[in-house]
Amino acid sequence: DTLKVVETFHKSGGVKGLALDYVLFGTLAEIFGRYAGFNRGMGGSMHAFFPPFGVMPNNAIVGGSADIATGAALFKRVNRRLGIVIANIGDASMGCGPVWEAMMFAAMDQYRKLWPEEAGGAPPMMFNFMNNFYGMGGQPYGETMGYEVLARVGLGVNPEGMHAERVDGYNPLAVADAVTRKKEILLAGRGPVLLDTVTYRFAGHSPSDASAYRTKEEMDLWRQHDSLIGYRAYLVESGFASDADLDAISEEVIDRLVKV
């Protein structure tokens, strides 16, 4: 049904353009609870998923994606499926039991010591903690947690420390490089891995969150370093693109979204 609707308004752009419109329309329709969404509007913004593209179900439980993703990674390993699995979870999820259970499950000794070598080793599981310094209404660093640097928790899981690494989440190239390197580790069966991806959130946890636990000055300071602004400046200064090129891309994206 999603494809049928998209085909009614997609008139040009070839297969690639059709694919872009399909993903955008299916996602937006699902967010707004429409039948033409990827999940017939039953998932909404919180529970949207699309297995054909490798997007597994999200859920409303903080850190709940960690154990679901670990199960998916185990499925891949047992069934000799290619690829890796990534759980994108927040830093505050470190206070949730299922996250620790998932990390321990993904790092069990039996994958290396008891399973046959042809099984491929540990599940290809990446725990990507989006470290934005806040939870639902508190601050893990300096308040609800004691690790100070999230990447340190990997040392409590296995001798390799989960190959943990702190990454500048405001630098797209740094994130891409880190994921590429960790992927090699996972495909070799030497996982799990942990990324402590430092970022920030400008909005509260929910529409009712007034962000009373932080100052306007703090938020304004982070806005000055917005990754969208910084990465654009990098591309221009490095000669990879001009302001005109990037303006054209932005206009094209806006036009496509409006059309969808």
C-alpha positions as CSV (number, residue, x, y, z in Angstrom):
1,D,0.0,0.0,0.0
2,T,2.9,2.4,0.8
3,L,4.4,1.9,-2.7
4,K,1.0,2.2,-4.4
5,V,0.5,5.6,-2.8
6,V,4.0,6.8,-3.6
7,E,3.6,5.7,-7.3
8,T,0.6,8.0,-7.6
9,F,2.7,11.2,-7.0
10,H,6.2,10.1,-8.0
11,K,6.5,11.1,-11.7
12,S,10.2,11.4,-12.3
13,G,13.6,10.7,-10.8
14,G,13.9,7.0,-11.8
15,V,14.3,4.1,-9.4
16,K,16.5,6.1,-7.0
17,G,14.0,8.9,-6.7
18,L,11.2,6.4,-6.2
19,A,13.1,4.7,-3.4
20,L,13.7,8.0,-1.6
21,D,10.1,9.0,-1.8
22,Y,9.1,5.5,-0.6
23,V,11.2,5.7,2.5
24,L,10.2,9.3,3.3
25,F,6.5,8.7,2.7
26,G,6.4,5.4,4.6
27,T,8.2,6.8,7.6
28,L,6.2,10.0,7.8
29,A,2.9,8.2,7.3
30,E,3.8,5.9,10.1
31,I,4.8,8.8,12.4
32,F,1.4,10.4,11.8
33,G,-0.5,7.1,12.3
34,R,-1.7,6.7,8.7
35,Y,-2.6,3.3,7.2
36,A,-0.1,3.8,4.4
37,G,2.8,3.8,6.9
38,F,5.2,1.0,7.1
39,N,3.3,-0.5,10.0
40,R,-0.2,0.5,8.9
41,G,0.0,3.4,11.4
42,M,0.0,1.0,14.4
43,G,3.6,1.7,15.4
44,G,3.6,5.5,15.3
45,S,6.8,7.5,16.0
46,M,7.6,5.3,19.1
47,H,7.3,1.8,17.6
48,A,8.0,2.2,13.9
49,F,10.1,-0.5,12.3
50,F,10.8,-1.9,8.9
51,P,12.7,-5.2,8.8
52,P,13.4,-5.2,5.0
53,F,15.7,-2.2,5.6
54,G,17.1,-3.7,8.8
55,V,15.2,-1.4,11.1
56,M,13.9,-3.4,14.0
57,P,11.2,-2.3,16.5
58,N,11.9,0.4,19.0
59,N,10.0,0.6,22.3
60,A,9.1,3.0,25.0
61,I,11.3,1.3,27.7
62,V,14.6,3.2,28.2
63,G,17.4,1.0,27.0
64,G,14.9,-1.6,25.9
65,S,16.4,-1.8,22.4
66,A,19.7,-3.2,23.8
67,D,18.4,-6.7,24.6
68,I,16.2,-6.9,21.5
69,A,19.2,-5.9,19.3
70,T,21.4,-8.5,21.1
71,G,18.9,-11.2,20.3
72,A,18.9,-10.1,16.6
73,A,22.7,-10.2,16.6
74,L,22.6,-13.7,18.1
75,F,20.2,-14.7,15.4
76,K,22.6,-13.5,12.8
77,R,25.5,-15.4,14.3
78,V,23.6,-18.7,14.7
79,N,22.1,-18.5,11.2
80,R,25.4,-17.4,9.6
81,R,23.8,-14.1,8.4
82,L,26.0,-11.3,7.2
83,G,26.0,-7.8,8.8
84,I,26.1,-6.3,12.2
85,V,23.4,-5.1,14.7
86,I,23.5,-1.6,16.3
87,A,21.5,-0.6,19.4
88,N,21.2,3.2,19.6
89,I,20.5,4.0,23.2
90,G,21.0,6.9,25.6
91,D,23.5,7.3,28.3
92,A,20.9,7.2,31.0
93,S,20.0,3.7,30.0
94,M,23.2,2.7,31.9
95,G,21.0,2.7,34.9
96,C,18.7,0.0,33.4
97,G,19.2,-3.7,34.1
98,P,18.3,-4.9,30.6
99,V,21.2,-3.0,29.1
100,W,23.7,-4.6,31.4
101,E,22.1,-8.0,30.8
102,A,22.4,-7.5,27.0
103,M,26.1,-6.5,27.3
104,M,26.9,-9.5,29.5
105,F,24.9,-11.8,27.1
106,A,26.8,-10.4,24.1
107,A,30.2,-11.0,25.7
108,M,29.8,-14.5,27.1
109,D,32.9,-16.7,27.0
110,Q,31.1,-19.6,25.5
111,Y,31.1,-18.0,22.0
112,R,34.9,-18.3,21.9
113,K,35.6,-21.3,24.2
114,L,32.7,-23.6,23.8
115,W,31.1,-22.9,20.4
116,P,32.7,-24.5,17.3
117,E,35.0,-22.2,15.4
118,E,32.9,-22.3,12.3
119,A,30.1,-20.6,14.3
120,G,32.0,-17.3,13.8
121,G,32.5,-16.1,17.4
122,A,30.5,-13.6,19.4
123,P,27.3,-12.0,18.1
124,P,28.0,-8.9,15.9
125,M,26.6,-6.5,18.5
126,M,27.4,-2.8,18.8
127,F,26.1,-0.8,21.7
128,N,26.1,2.8,20.5
129,F,25.4,5.1,23.5
130,M,24.1,8.5,22.4
131,N,25.7,10.4,25.3
132,N,23.7,13.6,25.5
133,F,24.4,14.1,29.2
134,Y,20.7,13.8,30.3
135,G,18.1,11.2,31.1
136,M,14.4,11.7,31.5
137,G,14.8,14.4,34.1
138,G,18.3,14.0,35.5
139,Q,22.0,14.0,34.7
140,P,23.9,10.7,34.6
141,Y,27.3,12.5,34.8
142,G,27.6,14.0,38.3
143,E,24.3,12.8,39.6
144,T,22.8,9.4,38.9
145,M,25.9,7.5,37.7
146,G,29.5,7.2,38.9
147,Y,31.5,6.2,35.9
148,E,32.2,9.9,34.7
149,V,33.3,8.6,31.3
150,L,30.8,6.2,29.9
151,A,33.3,4.3,27.8
152,R,34.9,3.0,31.0
153,V,32.0,0.6,31.7
154,G,33.3,-1.7,29.0
155,L,36.2,-2.7,31.4
156,G,33.6,-4.4,33.6
157,V,32.3,-6.6,30.8
158,N,35.3,-8.4,29.3
159,P,39.1,-8.2,29.1
160,E,38.9,-6.2,25.9
161,G,36.8,-3.6,27.5
162,M,34.3,-4.0,24.7
163,H,36.8,-2.2,22.5
164,A,35.1,0.9,23.9
165,E,35.8,4.3,22.4
166,R,34.6,7.8,23.0
167,V,33.6,9.5,19.8
168,D,32.8,13.1,18.9
169,G,29.2,12.8,17.9
170,Y,29.2,16.3,16.4
171,N,31.7,15.1,13.8
172,P,30.0,12.9,11.2
173,L,33.3,11.7,9.8
174,A,34.6,10.7,13.2
175,V,31.4,8.7,13.8
176,A,31.6,7.0,10.4
177,D,35.3,6.1,11.0
178,A,34.6,4.7,14.4
179,V,31.7,2.6,13.1
180,T,33.8,1.3,10.2
181,R,36.6,0.2,12.5
182,K,34.2,-1.5,15.0
183,K,32.4,-3.3,12.2
184,E,35.6,-5.0,11.3
185,I,35.9,-6.3,14.9
186,L,32.4,-7.5,14.9
187,L,32.6,-9.3,11.6
188,A,35.7,-11.1,12.9
189,G,33.6,-12.4,15.8
190,R,35.5,-10.4,18.4
191,G,32.6,-8.4,19.7
192,P,30.7,-6.9,21.4
193,V,31.8,-3.3,20.9
194,L,30.8,0.0,22.7
195,L,30.7,3.5,21.3
196,D,30.4,6.4,23.7
197,T,29.1,9.0,21.2
198,V,29.1,12.4,22.7
199,T,26.3,14.7,21.6
200,Y,23.6,16.9,23.0
201,R,19.9,17.3,22.9
202,F,18.2,20.7,22.4
203,A,14.7,19.5,23.2
204,G,13.5,17.9,26.4
205,H,12.9,14.2,26.9
206,S,9.2,14.7,26.0
207,P,6.8,17.5,25.1
208,S,6.1,18.0,28.8
209,D,9.8,18.4,29.7
210,A,10.6,22.1,30.2
211,S,14.3,21.4,30.7
212,A,14.2,23.1,34.1
213,Y,17.3,21.1,35.1
214,R,19.6,23.0,32.8
215,T,20.4,26.6,32.0
216,K,19.6,28.6,28.9
217,E,23.3,29.5,28.7
218,E,24.3,25.9,28.5
219,M,21.9,25.2,25.7
220,D,23.0,28.3,23.8
221,L,26.6,27.3,24.1
222,W,25.9,23.9,22.5
223,R,23.9,25.5,19.8
224,Q,27.0,27.4,18.8
225,H,28.6,24.1,18.0
226,D,25.6,22.5,16.2
227,S,27.0,19.7,14.0
228,L,24.9,20.8,11.0
229,I,26.5,24.2,11.1
230,G,30.0,22.8,11.8
231,Y,30.0,20.1,9.2
232,R,28.7,22.6,6.5
233,A,31.6,24.9,7.4
234,Y,34.1,22.0,7.2
235,L,32.9,21.0,3.7
236,V,33.2,24.6,2.4
237,E,36.5,25.4,4.0
238,S,38.0,22.1,2.8
239,G,36.8,22.7,-0.8
240,F,34.5,19.7,-1.0
241,A,31.5,21.9,-1.6
242,S,30.5,25.5,-2.0
243,D,27.8,27.4,-0.2
244,A,25.8,27.4,-3.5
245,D,26.2,23.6,-3.7
246,L,24.9,23.0,-0.1
247,D,22.1,25.5,-0.6
248,A,21.0,23.6,-3.6
249,I,21.0,20.3,-1.7
250,S,19.0,21.8,1.1
251,E,16.5,23.2,-1.3
252,E,16.2,19.8,-3.1
253,V,15.6,18.1,0.3
254,I,13.0,20.6,1.3
255,D,11.2,20.3,-2.0
256,R,11.1,16.5,-1.8
257,L,9.7,16.6,1.8
258,V,7.0,19.1,0.8
259,K,6.0,17.0,-2.1
260,V,5.9,13.8,0.0
